[in-house]
Protein backbone atom coordinates (compact mmCIF):
# COMPACT_ATOMS: atom_id res chain seq x y z
CA UNK A 1 0.00 0.00 0.00
CA UNK A 2 1.33 3.39 -0.96
CA UNK A 3 2.35 5.30 2.14
CA UNK A 4 0.98 8.73 1.27
CA UNK A 5 -2.41 7.56 0.09
CA UNK A 6 -3.15 5.48 3.17
CA UNK A 7 -5.63 7.70 4.98
CA UNK A 8 -5.63 5.54 8.09
CA UNK A 9 -2.07 6.73 8.78
CA UNK A 10 -3.36 10.26 9.15
CA UNK A 11 -5.85 9.01 11.72
CA UNK A 12 -3.13 7.11 13.58
CA UNK A 13 -0.85 10.13 13.50
CA UNK A 14 -3.57 12.43 14.85
CA UNK A 15 -4.30 9.94 17.59
CA UNK A 16 -0.64 9.75 18.57
CA UNK A 17 -0.48 13.56 18.74
CA UNK A 18 -3.58 13.65 20.94
CA UNK A 19 -2.12 11.02 23.25
CA UNK A 20 1.04 13.06 23.49
CA UNK A 21 -1.07 16.11 24.31
CA UNK A 22 -2.94 14.20 27.02
CA UNK A 23 0.38 13.06 28.44
CA UNK A 24 1.64 16.61 28.48
CA UNK A 25 -1.52 17.96 30.10
CA UNK A 26 -1.51 15.13 32.60
CA UNK A 27 -5.01 13.90 31.79
CA UNK A 28 -6.03 10.35 30.99
CA UNK A 29 -5.95 8.84 27.50
CA UNK A 30 -9.73 8.56 27.66
CA UNK A 31 -10.19 12.29 27.09
CA UNK A 32 -7.67 12.30 24.26
CA UNK A 33 -9.61 9.53 22.54
CA UNK A 34 -12.86 11.35 23.19
CA UNK A 35 -11.46 14.47 21.58
CA UNK A 36 -10.16 12.34 18.71
CA UNK A 37 -13.60 10.82 18.17
CA UNK A 38 -15.12 14.28 18.21
CA UNK A 39 -12.67 15.44 15.52
CA UNK A 40 -13.36 12.33 13.44
CA UNK A 41 -17.09 12.97 13.62
CA UNK A 42 -16.71 16.59 12.54
CA UNK A 43 -14.54 15.44 9.65
CA UNK A 44 -17.21 12.90 8.71
CA UNK A 45 -19.87 15.58 8.83
CA UNK A 46 -17.75 17.68 6.49
CA UNK A 47 -17.34 14.60 4.31
CA UNK A 48 -21.14 14.19 4.28
CA UNK A 49 -21.68 17.80 3.26
CA UNK A 50 -19.05 17.72 0.53
CA UNK A 51 -20.32 14.39 -0.84
CA UNK A 52 -23.78 15.92 -1.11
CA UNK A 53 -22.41 18.96 -2.92
CA UNK A 54 -20.55 16.79 -5.41
CA UNK A 55 -23.62 14.60 -5.86
CA UNK A 56 -25.98 17.50 -6.50
CA UNK A 57 -23.59 18.93 -9.08
CA UNK A 58 -23.08 15.52 -10.67
CA UNK A 59 -26.79 14.87 -10.81
CA UNK A 60 -27.53 18.17 -12.51
CA UNK A 61 -24.69 17.73 -14.98
CA UNK A 62 -25.60 14.13 -15.82
CA UNK A 63 -29.26 15.08 -16.14
CA UNK A 64 -28.30 17.90 -18.46
CA UNK A 65 -26.18 15.78 -20.72
CA UNK A 66 -28.72 12.95 -20.82
CA UNK A 67 -31.26 15.43 -22.11
CA UNK A 68 -28.83 17.03 -24.58
CA UNK A 69 -28.47 20.13 -22.41
CA UNK A 70 -25.38 21.43 -20.69
CA UNK A 71 -26.65 21.68 -17.12
CA UNK A 72 -25.35 24.48 -14.85
CA UNK A 73 -22.81 26.60 -16.74
CA UNK A 74 -22.91 30.10 -15.25
CA UNK A 75 -21.36 30.06 -11.78
CA UNK A 76 -17.69 29.19 -12.01
CA UNK A 77 -16.01 26.95 -14.56
CA UNK A 78 -18.74 24.74 -16.07
CA UNK A 79 -20.95 25.69 -13.14
CA UNK A 80 -18.88 24.00 -10.44
CA UNK A 81 -19.73 26.74 -7.94
CA UNK A 82 -23.47 26.47 -8.60
CA UNK A 83 -24.06 24.25 -5.56
CA UNK A 84 -22.21 26.65 -3.26
CA UNK A 85 -24.25 29.54 -4.63
CA UNK A 86 -27.43 27.54 -4.01
CA UNK A 87 -26.36 26.76 -0.45
CA UNK A 88 -25.72 30.44 0.27
CA UNK A 89 -29.08 31.29 -1.23
CA UNK A 90 -30.82 28.74 1.00
CA UNK A 91 -29.09 30.04 4.12
CA UNK A 92 -30.04 33.64 3.31
CA UNK A 93 -33.66 32.81 2.59
CA UNK A 94 -36.49 33.78 4.84
CA UNK A 95 -38.18 30.77 6.40
CA UNK A 96 -41.43 31.02 8.30
CA UNK A 97 -43.18 28.33 10.27
CA UNK A 98 -46.75 28.16 8.94
CA UNK A 99 -49.45 29.14 11.41
CA UNK A 100 -51.10 25.71 11.42
CA UNK A 101 -47.87 23.85 12.10
CA UNK A 102 -47.04 21.90 15.21
CA UNK A 103 -43.96 23.94 15.99
CA UNK A 104 -41.74 21.60 18.06
CA UNK A 105 -42.30 18.69 15.69
CA UNK A 106 -41.86 20.93 12.68
CA UNK A 107 -38.51 22.07 14.02
CA UNK A 108 -37.33 18.60 15.05
CA UNK A 109 -38.14 16.73 11.83
CA UNK A 110 -35.07 17.77 9.74
CA UNK A 111 -32.78 16.71 12.57
CA UNK A 112 -34.32 13.24 12.79
CA UNK A 113 -34.16 12.67 9.05
CA UNK A 114 -30.59 13.85 8.66
CA UNK A 115 -29.09 12.33 11.79
CA UNK A 116 -30.41 8.86 10.98
CA UNK A 117 -28.58 8.98 7.66
CA UNK A 118 -25.44 10.39 9.22
CA UNK A 119 -25.36 7.74 11.95
CA UNK A 120 -25.66 5.02 9.32
CA UNK A 121 -22.76 6.49 7.38
CA UNK A 122 -20.30 6.25 10.27
CA UNK A 123 -20.55 2.47 10.52
CA UNK A 124 -19.37 1.86 6.96
CA UNK A 125 -15.80 0.63 6.52
CA UNK A 126 -14.03 3.00 4.14
CA UNK A 127 -10.69 1.25 4.07
CA UNK A 128 -8.88 -1.67 5.67
CA UNK A 129 -8.06 0.36 8.78
CA UNK A 130 -10.50 3.18 8.30
CA UNK A 131 -13.73 2.22 10.05
CA UNK A 132 -15.14 5.12 12.10
CA UNK A 133 -17.23 2.78 14.26
CA UNK A 134 -16.50 -0.93 14.26
CA UNK A 135 -19.57 -2.92 15.30
CA UNK A 136 -19.94 -6.68 15.30
CA UNK A 137 -23.59 -6.25 14.32
CA UNK A 138 -22.81 -3.51 11.79
CA UNK A 139 -25.34 -4.60 9.21
CA UNK A 140 -28.24 -4.75 11.67
CA UNK A 141 -27.12 -1.39 13.05
CA UNK A 142 -27.18 0.11 9.56
CA UNK A 143 -30.71 -1.11 8.95
CA UNK A 144 -31.95 -0.16 12.40
CA UNK A 145 -30.50 3.34 12.45
CA UNK A 146 -31.89 4.13 9.01
CA UNK A 147 -35.46 3.47 10.13
CA UNK A 148 -35.96 6.63 12.28
CA UNK A 149 -35.72 8.52 8.99
CA UNK A 150 -39.24 7.30 8.25
CA UNK A 151 -40.42 8.72 11.57
CA UNK A 152 -38.76 12.02 10.71
CA UNK A 153 -40.60 12.15 7.41
CA UNK A 154 -43.90 11.35 9.12
CA UNK A 155 -43.15 14.09 11.66
CA UNK A 156 -42.50 16.58 8.89
CA UNK A 157 -45.61 15.56 7.00
CA UNK A 158 -47.93 15.65 9.98
CA UNK A 159 -46.58 18.74 11.70
CA UNK A 160 -46.68 21.03 8.66
CA UNK A 161 -50.45 21.42 8.85
CA UNK A 162 -50.81 21.04 5.11
CA UNK A 163 -52.77 18.39 3.24
CA UNK A 164 -50.06 17.86 0.63
CA UNK A 165 -47.49 17.38 3.36
CA UNK A 166 -49.62 14.89 5.24
CA UNK A 167 -50.39 12.83 2.15
CA UNK A 168 -46.79 12.98 1.00
CA UNK A 169 -45.54 11.92 4.41
CA UNK A 170 -47.96 9.01 4.63
CA UNK A 171 -47.15 7.84 1.12
CA UNK A 172 -43.48 8.19 1.81
CA UNK A 173 -43.73 6.15 4.99
CA UNK A 174 -45.83 3.44 3.32
CA UNK A 175 -43.36 3.17 0.48
CA UNK A 176 -40.27 3.18 2.66
CA UNK A 177 -41.51 0.48 5.00
CA UNK A 178 -42.71 -1.62 2.08
CA UNK A 179 -39.34 -1.56 0.37
CA UNK A 180 -37.44 -2.09 3.57
CA UNK A 181 -38.50 -5.75 3.66
CA UNK A 182 -36.98 -6.75 0.28
CA UNK A 183 -33.96 -4.54 1.03
CA UNK A 184 -33.22 -6.33 4.28
CA UNK A 185 -33.97 -9.76 2.84
CA UNK A 186 -31.63 -9.17 -0.09
CA UNK A 187 -28.79 -8.46 2.35
CA UNK A 188 -29.40 -11.80 4.07
CA UNK A 189 -27.94 -13.73 1.13
CA UNK A 190 -24.61 -11.98 1.57
CA UNK A 191 -24.73 -12.57 5.34
CA UNK A 192 -25.22 -16.28 4.71
CA UNK A 193 -22.15 -16.39 2.49
CA UNK A 194 -19.92 -14.37 4.82
CA UNK A 195 -21.25 -15.88 8.09
CA UNK A 196 -20.98 -12.49 9.76
CA UNK A 197 -22.90 -9.29 10.40
CA UNK A 198 -19.73 -7.27 10.81
CA UNK A 199 -19.35 -5.07 7.73
CA UNK A 200 -15.57 -5.29 7.95
CA UNK A 201 -15.67 -9.10 7.90
CA UNK A 202 -18.24 -8.97 5.13
CA UNK A 203 -15.82 -7.04 2.97
CA UNK A 204 -12.90 -9.30 3.79
CA UNK A 205 -14.95 -12.39 2.96
CA UNK A 206 -15.36 -11.16 -0.60
CA UNK A 207 -12.38 -12.54 -2.46
CA UNK A 208 -14.82 -12.48 -5.36
CA UNK A 209 -17.52 -9.81 -4.92
CA UNK A 210 -20.81 -11.26 -3.71
CA UNK A 211 -22.63 -9.83 -6.70
CA UNK A 212 -21.26 -12.82 -8.63
CA UNK A 213 -22.93 -15.29 -6.23
CA UNK A 214 -25.95 -13.14 -5.46
CA UNK A 215 -26.99 -11.38 -8.66
CA UNK A 216 -30.70 -11.60 -7.84
CA UNK A 217 -30.13 -10.18 -4.36
CA UNK A 218 -28.11 -7.31 -5.79
CA UNK A 219 -30.86 -6.60 -8.27
CA UNK A 220 -33.48 -6.55 -5.50
CA UNK A 221 -31.22 -4.38 -3.36
CA UNK A 222 -30.74 -1.85 -6.14
CA UNK A 223 -34.46 -1.47 -6.83
CA UNK A 224 -35.34 -1.29 -3.13
CA UNK A 225 -32.60 1.24 -2.47
CA UNK A 226 -33.94 3.55 -5.17
CA UNK A 227 -37.42 3.22 -3.64
CA UNK A 228 -36.08 3.73 -0.09
CA UNK A 229 -34.63 7.08 -1.08
CA UNK A 230 -37.94 8.12 -2.70
CA UNK A 231 -36.33 8.70 -6.06
CA UNK A 232 -37.60 8.28 -9.57
CA UNK A 233 -39.16 5.98 -10.79
CA UNK A 234 -40.49 5.57 -7.24
CA UNK A 235 -41.02 9.23 -6.37
CA UNK A 236 -44.75 8.97 -5.70
CA UNK A 237 -44.29 10.68 -2.28
CA UNK A 238 -42.96 13.80 -3.96
CA UNK A 239 -44.80 13.60 -7.24
CA UNK A 240 -44.63 17.27 -8.20
CA UNK A 241 -47.69 17.15 -10.40
CA UNK A 242 -50.00 15.92 -7.64
CA UNK A 243 -48.43 16.69 -4.26
CA UNK A 244 -46.32 19.82 -4.89
CA UNK A 245 -43.27 18.60 -2.95
CA UNK A 246 -44.62 15.90 -0.67
CA UNK A 247 -43.72 16.00 2.99
CA UNK A 248 -41.46 19.06 2.74
CA UNK A 249 -43.94 21.34 0.99
CA UNK A 250 -44.02 23.75 3.93
CA UNK A 251 -40.29 23.77 4.53
CA UNK A 252 -38.14 26.56 3.19
CA UNK A 253 -34.67 28.00 3.48
CA UNK A 254 -32.21 26.21 5.70
CA UNK A 255 -34.66 23.54 6.88
CA UNK A 256 -35.45 22.60 3.32
CA UNK A 257 -31.70 22.43 2.71
CA UNK A 258 -31.46 19.88 5.52
CA UNK A 259 -34.08 17.65 3.95
CA UNK A 260 -32.20 17.92 0.68
CA UNK A 261 -28.97 17.08 2.48
CA UNK A 262 -30.57 14.11 4.22
CA UNK A 263 -31.98 12.76 0.97
CA UNK A 264 -28.57 12.74 -0.67
CA UNK A 265 -26.83 11.40 2.41
CA UNK A 266 -29.31 8.52 2.49
CA UNK A 267 -28.66 7.92 -1.18
CA UNK A 268 -24.93 7.81 -0.52
CA UNK A 269 -25.35 5.54 2.49
CA UNK A 270 -27.43 3.00 0.59
CA UNK A 271 -25.07 3.04 -2.38
CA UNK A 272 -22.11 2.61 -0.07
CA UNK A 273 -23.90 -0.25 1.69
CA UNK A 274 -24.50 -1.90 -1.66
CA UNK A 275 -20.87 -1.40 -2.62
CA UNK A 276 -19.75 -2.82 0.73
CA UNK A 277 -22.00 -5.85 0.80
CA UNK A 278 -22.15 -6.81 -2.86
CA UNK A 279 -19.26 -5.19 -4.72
CA UNK A 280 -16.40 -5.92 -2.33
CA UNK A 281 -16.17 -2.56 -0.55
CA UNK A 282 -12.65 -1.22 -0.31
CA UNK A 283 -11.07 -4.29 -1.91
CA UNK A 284 -9.45 -3.80 -5.29
CA UNK A 285 -6.11 -3.79 -7.06
CA UNK A 286 -3.59 -0.94 -7.43
CA UNK A 287 -5.56 1.91 -5.88
CA UNK A 288 -5.84 2.45 -2.11
CA UNK A 289 -8.94 1.06 -0.42
CA UNK A 290 -10.86 4.28 0.12
CA UNK A 291 -10.54 5.03 -3.60
CA UNK A 292 -12.20 1.74 -4.45
CA UNK A 293 -14.86 2.43 -1.84
CA UNK A 294 -15.64 5.76 -3.49
CA UNK A 295 -15.43 4.38 -7.05
CA UNK A 296 -17.84 1.52 -6.33
CA UNK A 297 -20.22 3.76 -4.41
CA UNK A 298 -20.03 6.27 -7.23
CA UNK A 299 -20.88 3.58 -9.77
CA UNK A 300 -24.07 2.67 -7.90
CA UNK A 301 -24.91 6.36 -7.45
CA UNK A 302 -24.54 6.85 -11.18
CA UNK A 303 -27.05 4.05 -11.74
CA UNK A 304 -29.44 5.83 -9.33
CA UNK A 305 -29.16 9.05 -11.31
CA UNK A 306 -29.41 7.16 -14.58
CA UNK A 307 -32.69 5.56 -13.40
CA UNK A 308 -34.09 8.93 -12.54
CA UNK A 309 -33.65 10.34 -16.02
CA UNK A 310 -34.68 7.17 -17.83
CA UNK A 311 -37.87 5.77 -16.35
CA UNK A 312 -41.31 7.35 -16.00
CA UNK A 313 -42.93 7.38 -12.58
CA UNK A 314 -44.80 4.30 -11.36
CA UNK A 315 -48.39 4.44 -10.20
CA UNK A 316 -48.94 4.05 -6.44
CA UNK A 317 -50.60 0.62 -6.72
CA UNK A 318 -47.94 -0.68 -9.12
CA UNK A 319 -45.35 0.52 -6.66
CA UNK A 320 -46.84 -1.42 -3.77
CA UNK A 321 -47.40 -4.50 -5.93
CA UNK A 322 -43.77 -4.50 -7.02
CA UNK A 323 -42.58 -4.52 -3.43
CA UNK A 324 -44.97 -7.00 -1.84
CA UNK A 325 -45.91 -9.28 -4.71
CA UNK A 326 -42.67 -9.44 -6.69
CA UNK A 327 -39.61 -8.41 -4.74
CA UNK A 328 -40.47 -9.88 -1.32
CA UNK A 329 -41.30 -13.41 -2.59
CA UNK A 330 -38.29 -13.24 -4.90
CA UNK A 331 -36.03 -12.32 -2.00
CA UNK A 332 -37.39 -15.25 0.06
CA UNK A 333 -36.79 -17.64 -2.82
CA UNK A 334 -33.29 -16.25 -3.19
CA UNK A 335 -32.59 -16.98 0.48
CA UNK A 336 -33.92 -20.52 0.21
CA UNK A 337 -31.93 -21.28 -2.94
CA UNK A 338 -28.77 -19.81 -1.43
CA UNK A 339 -29.31 -21.84 1.75
CA UNK A 340 -29.96 -25.02 -0.19
CA UNK A 341 -26.80 -24.66 -2.25
CA UNK A 342 -24.69 -23.82 0.81
CA UNK A 343 -26.06 -26.77 2.81
CA UNK A 344 -25.62 -29.25 0.01
CA UNK A 345 -22.06 -28.13 -0.78
CA UNK B 1 -10.66 3.76 19.79
CA UNK B 2 -10.03 1.07 22.37
CA UNK B 3 -10.71 3.33 25.30
CA UNK B 4 -14.11 4.43 24.09
CA UNK B 5 -16.83 1.90 23.34
CA UNK B 6 -18.45 1.77 19.92
CA UNK B 7 -21.79 2.89 21.26
CA UNK B 8 -20.28 5.92 23.02
CA UNK B 9 -18.82 6.84 19.64
CA UNK B 10 -22.29 6.65 18.13
CA UNK B 11 -23.63 8.99 20.80
CA UNK B 12 -20.78 11.41 20.10
CA UNK B 13 -21.71 11.24 16.41
CA UNK B 14 -25.34 11.93 17.32
CA UNK B 15 -24.25 14.99 19.28
CA UNK B 16 -22.05 16.24 16.44
CA UNK B 17 -24.83 15.76 13.89
CA UNK B 18 -27.38 17.65 15.96
CA UNK B 19 -24.85 20.36 16.84
CA UNK B 20 -23.87 20.99 13.22
CA UNK B 21 -27.48 21.29 12.08
CA UNK B 22 -28.35 23.58 14.99
CA UNK B 23 -25.31 25.73 14.20
CA UNK B 24 -26.49 26.00 10.59
CA UNK B 25 -29.93 27.11 11.68
CA UNK B 26 -28.36 29.63 14.07
CA UNK B 27 -26.16 31.10 11.32
CA UNK B 28 -29.16 31.28 9.03
CA UNK B 29 -31.16 32.98 11.80
CA UNK B 30 -28.44 35.63 12.04
CA UNK B 31 -28.39 36.52 8.37
CA UNK B 32 -31.86 35.83 7.00
CA UNK B 33 -34.62 38.43 6.81
CA UNK B 34 -37.59 37.98 9.14
CA UNK B 35 -40.80 39.81 8.41
CA UNK B 36 -43.75 37.48 8.79
CA UNK B 37 -47.11 38.61 7.49
CA UNK B 38 -50.39 36.76 8.15
CA UNK B 39 -50.68 35.82 4.47
CA UNK B 40 -47.17 34.40 4.41
CA UNK B 41 -47.95 32.12 7.32
CA UNK B 42 -50.86 30.45 5.57
CA UNK B 43 -50.31 26.83 4.53
CA UNK B 44 -49.56 26.45 0.83
CA UNK B 45 -52.40 24.99 -1.16
CA UNK B 46 -51.55 26.27 -4.61
CA UNK B 47 -52.66 29.81 -3.87
CA UNK B 48 -56.18 28.96 -2.73
CA UNK B 49 -57.21 29.66 0.88
CA UNK B 50 -56.91 26.37 2.78
CA UNK B 51 -60.24 24.61 3.29
CA UNK B 52 -60.85 22.80 6.56
CA UNK B 53 -58.24 21.27 8.85
CA UNK B 54 -55.10 19.81 7.31
CA UNK B 55 -55.17 16.57 9.28
CA UNK B 56 -57.77 14.93 7.09
CA UNK B 57 -59.09 11.41 7.40
CA UNK B 58 -57.62 9.00 4.92
CA UNK B 59 -57.64 5.40 3.88
CA UNK B 60 -56.98 2.56 6.27
CA UNK B 61 -54.85 0.75 3.68
CA UNK B 62 -51.84 2.66 5.05
CA UNK B 63 -52.54 1.05 8.40
CA UNK B 64 -52.77 -2.43 6.87
CA UNK B 65 -49.41 -1.99 5.14
CA UNK B 66 -47.88 -0.87 8.41
CA UNK B 67 -49.25 -3.98 10.15
CA UNK B 68 -47.90 -6.33 7.49
CA UNK B 69 -44.58 -4.52 7.66
CA UNK B 70 -44.29 -4.93 11.42
CA UNK B 71 -44.95 -8.65 11.16
CA UNK B 72 -42.39 -9.15 8.42
CA UNK B 73 -39.77 -6.95 10.05
CA UNK B 74 -39.93 -8.97 13.24
CA UNK B 75 -39.57 -12.21 11.29
CA UNK B 76 -36.59 -10.85 9.39
CA UNK B 77 -34.87 -10.10 12.69
CA UNK B 78 -35.15 -13.81 13.47
CA UNK B 79 -33.62 -14.69 10.13
CA UNK B 80 -30.42 -12.71 10.71
CA UNK B 81 -28.89 -14.79 13.54
CA UNK B 82 -29.82 -17.91 11.63
CA UNK B 83 -28.09 -16.64 8.49
CA UNK B 84 -24.87 -16.14 10.43
CA UNK B 85 -24.65 -19.63 11.95
CA UNK B 86 -26.73 -21.93 9.75
CA UNK B 87 -23.72 -23.41 7.93
CA UNK B 88 -22.40 -24.74 11.22
CA UNK B 89 -25.77 -26.08 12.33
CA UNK B 90 -26.20 -28.15 9.20
CA UNK B 91 -29.22 -29.59 7.46
CA UNK B 92 -31.53 -29.62 10.49
CA UNK B 93 -31.39 -25.84 10.98
CA UNK B 94 -31.88 -25.33 7.29
CA UNK B 95 -35.02 -27.48 7.13
CA UNK B 96 -36.39 -25.74 10.19
CA UNK B 97 -35.84 -22.38 8.55
CA UNK B 98 -37.48 -23.61 5.36
CA UNK B 99 -40.58 -24.38 7.43
CA UNK B 100 -40.33 -20.95 9.08
CA UNK B 101 -40.05 -19.14 5.75
CA UNK B 102 -42.86 -21.28 4.35
CA UNK B 103 -45.13 -20.13 7.19
CA UNK B 104 -44.05 -16.55 6.47
CA UNK B 105 -44.88 -16.91 2.81
CA UNK B 106 -48.21 -18.44 3.80
CA UNK B 107 -48.87 -15.29 5.83
CA UNK B 108 -47.97 -13.17 2.83
CA UNK B 109 -50.29 -15.23 0.64
CA UNK B 110 -53.07 -14.79 3.20
CA UNK B 111 -52.61 -11.01 3.31
CA UNK B 112 -52.52 -11.01 -0.48
CA UNK B 113 -55.70 -13.07 -0.78
CA UNK B 114 -57.50 -10.91 1.79
CA UNK B 115 -56.66 -7.82 -0.23
CA UNK B 116 -54.46 -6.19 2.42
CA UNK B 117 -51.81 -5.59 -0.22
CA UNK B 118 -54.17 -3.95 -2.66
CA UNK B 119 -53.72 -0.21 -2.96
CA UNK B 120 -57.09 1.49 -3.14
Interface residues (C-beta under 8 A of the other chain):
Chain A: X29 X30 X33 X34 X36 X37 X38 X41 X42 X44 X45 X91 X92 X93 X94 X95 X96 X97 X98 X99 X100 X110 X111 X114 X115 X118 X119 X122 X132 X133 X134 X135 X139 X140 X158 X160 X161 X162 X163 X164 X165 X166 X167 X170 X173 X174 X177 X178 X180 X181 X184 X185 X188 X191 X192 X195 X196 X197 X244 X249 X250 X253 X254 X255 X257 X258 X316 X317 X319 X320 X321 X324 X325 X328 X329 X332 X335 X336 X339 X340 X342 X343
Chain B: X1 X2 X3 X4 X6 X8 X9 X10 X12 X13 X14 X16 X17 X18 X20 X21 X22 X24 X25 X27 X28 X31 X32 X33 X34 X35 X36 X38 X40 X41 X42 X43 X44 X45 X46 X50 X54 X55 X56 X58 X62 X65 X66 X68 X69 X72 X73 X76 X77 X79 X80 X83 X84 X85 X86 X87 X90 X91 X94 X97 X98 X101 X104 X105 X108 X112 X117 X118 X119
